[in-house]
Amino acid sequence: MRQKNITAALVLIAFGVFYGVLTAYLPDRSLPNTPGPAFFPWISTSLILVLSLWLLIRGLRQTSEETVPLDPSLRRNTVFVLAAFVVYLAAMPLLGFVLAPAPFFAAMMVLFGERRPFWVACGAAGATALLYILFRHGFSVLLPQGLLRGIVA
């Protein structure tokens, strides 16, 4: 596990540096008081590099090669999460940002143990509304409208 963590960290650090170099050449935005096109890529680059460095440090500090048995339910859950994410990405252009995230968030809540329908519905709707308000009104990002074109600004 130690060697895998070190290798993964080095690959991710190289990717983070490469991604950071690519985002360094994005044009500046001329609108006052708005984040430029490079704002979110720089946040992503920073997170990738910080988390990769953390993984590298943990890998270097690890003393023994410990093996963790893979739980079959963990593999099933991983496949389910990836499949749900692919469906979410495919549905986004058709359904739009208001309708597509709610089923995805509901599926993730059920997967991670929430079984009460009221809380699943409230959590999915609340997370969707919060993200919509944050990105549409907080960051002034145009979001896919999908089926609600003309209804939702």
C-alpha positions as CSV (number, residue, x, y, z in Angstrom):
1,M,0.0,0.0,0.0
2,R,2.9,2.3,0.8
3,Q,4.4,2.1,-2.7
4,K,1.0,2.5,-4.3
5,N,0.3,5.7,-2.3
6,I,3.7,7.2,-3.2
7,T,3.2,6.3,-6.9
8,A,-0.3,7.7,-7.0
9,A,0.8,10.9,-5.2
10,L,3.7,11.5,-7.7
11,V,1.4,10.9,-10.7
12,L,-1.2,13.3,-9.2
13,I,1.4,15.9,-8.4
14,A,2.6,15.7,-12.0
15,F,-1.0,16.1,-13.3
16,G,-1.6,19.0,-10.9
17,V,1.5,20.8,-12.1
18,F,0.5,20.1,-15.8
19,Y,-3.0,21.3,-15.2
20,G,-1.8,24.4,-13.4
21,V,0.5,25.3,-16.3
22,L,-2.4,25.0,-18.7
23,T,-4.7,27.2,-16.6
24,A,-2.0,29.9,-16.2
25,Y,-2.6,30.9,-19.8
26,L,-6.3,31.4,-19.6
27,P,-7.4,35.0,-20.5
28,D,-8.4,37.5,-17.9
29,R,-12.0,38.7,-17.6
30,S,-12.6,42.4,-17.9
31,L,-15.8,42.5,-15.9
32,P,-15.3,44.1,-12.5
33,N,-15.9,42.1,-9.3
34,T,-16.3,38.8,-11.0
35,P,-14.0,35.7,-10.9
36,G,-12.1,35.2,-14.1
37,P,-12.1,32.0,-16.2
38,A,-9.0,30.7,-14.3
39,F,-10.6,31.0,-10.9
40,F,-12.2,27.5,-10.6
41,P,-9.3,25.8,-12.4
42,W,-6.9,27.3,-9.9
43,I,-9.0,26.1,-7.0
44,S,-9.0,22.6,-8.6
45,T,-5.2,22.8,-9.1
46,S,-4.6,23.9,-5.5
47,L,-6.8,21.1,-4.1
48,I,-5.1,18.4,-6.3
49,L,-1.7,19.6,-5.3
50,V,-2.5,19.9,-1.5
51,L,-4.2,16.5,-1.4
52,S,-1.5,14.8,-3.5
53,L,1.2,16.2,-1.2
54,W,-0.7,14.9,1.8
55,L,-0.9,11.5,0.2
56,L,2.8,11.6,-0.5
57,I,3.6,12.5,3.1
58,R,1.4,9.7,4.4
59,G,3.0,7.2,2.0
60,L,6.5,8.2,3.1
61,R,5.6,8.1,6.8
62,Q,4.0,4.6,6.5
63,T,6.3,2.0,7.9
64,S,5.0,-1.3,6.7
65,E,3.3,-2.7,3.7
66,E,-0.2,-3.2,5.1
67,T,-2.8,-4.9,3.0
68,V,-6.5,-4.1,3.4
69,P,-9.0,-6.7,2.3
70,L,-11.4,-5.3,-0.2
71,D,-15.0,-5.6,0.9
72,P,-17.3,-6.8,-1.9
73,S,-19.9,-4.2,-0.9
74,L,-17.3,-1.5,-1.3
75,R,-16.7,-2.6,-4.8
76,R,-20.4,-2.7,-5.6
77,N,-20.9,0.8,-4.1
78,T,-18.0,2.2,-6.1
79,V,-19.5,0.8,-9.3
80,F,-22.9,2.2,-8.4
81,V,-21.5,5.7,-7.6
82,L,-19.6,5.8,-11.0
83,A,-22.7,4.6,-12.9
84,A,-24.9,7.2,-11.1
85,F,-22.4,9.9,-11.9
86,V,-22.3,8.9,-15.6
87,V,-26.1,8.9,-15.8
88,Y,-26.1,12.3,-14.1
89,L,-23.6,13.8,-16.6
90,A,-25.6,12.4,-19.5
91,A,-28.9,13.7,-18.1
92,M,-27.6,17.2,-17.4
93,P,-27.9,18.7,-20.9
94,L,-31.4,17.2,-21.3
95,L,-32.9,17.9,-17.9
96,G,-30.9,21.0,-16.9
97,F,-29.2,21.9,-13.7
98,V,-32.5,22.3,-11.7
99,L,-33.8,18.8,-12.5
100,A,-30.7,16.6,-12.9
101,P,-28.9,16.9,-9.6
102,A,-31.8,16.0,-7.3
103,P,-32.1,12.3,-8.3
104,F,-28.3,12.0,-8.2
105,F,-28.1,13.5,-4.7
106,A,-31.0,11.2,-3.6
107,A,-29.2,8.2,-4.9
108,M,-26.0,9.1,-3.1
109,M,-27.9,9.7,0.2
110,V,-29.6,6.3,-0.1
111,L,-26.2,4.7,-0.9
112,F,-24.6,6.2,2.1
113,G,-27.3,5.0,4.5
114,E,-30.1,7.5,4.7
115,R,-33.4,5.5,4.4
116,R,-36.0,8.0,5.5
117,P,-37.8,9.3,2.3
118,F,-38.6,12.7,3.8
119,W,-35.0,13.4,4.6
120,V,-33.8,12.1,1.2
121,A,-36.2,14.3,-0.6
122,C,-35.4,17.4,1.5
123,G,-31.7,16.8,1.3
124,A,-31.7,16.3,-2.5
125,A,-33.9,19.3,-3.1
126,G,-32.0,21.5,-0.6
127,A,-28.6,20.6,-2.0
128,T,-29.9,21.3,-5.6
129,A,-31.3,24.6,-4.6
130,L,-28.2,25.6,-2.6
131,L,-25.9,24.8,-5.5
132,Y,-28.2,26.6,-8.0
133,I,-28.3,29.7,-5.9
134,L,-24.5,29.6,-5.3
135,F,-23.5,29.1,-8.9
136,R,-26.3,31.1,-10.7
137,H,-26.5,34.1,-8.3
138,G,-23.4,33.9,-6.3
139,F,-20.9,33.2,-9.1
140,S,-23.1,34.4,-12.0
141,V,-22.5,31.1,-13.9
142,L,-24.9,30.3,-16.7
143,L,-26.2,26.8,-16.0
144,P,-27.9,24.3,-18.4
145,Q,-31.6,24.9,-18.5
146,G,-32.7,21.7,-20.2
147,L,-36.5,21.0,-20.0
148,L,-37.1,24.2,-18.0
149,R,-35.8,26.5,-20.8
150,G,-37.8,29.7,-20.7
151,I,-39.1,28.9,-17.2
152,V,-35.8,29.1,-15.2
153,A,-33.5,32.0,-16.0
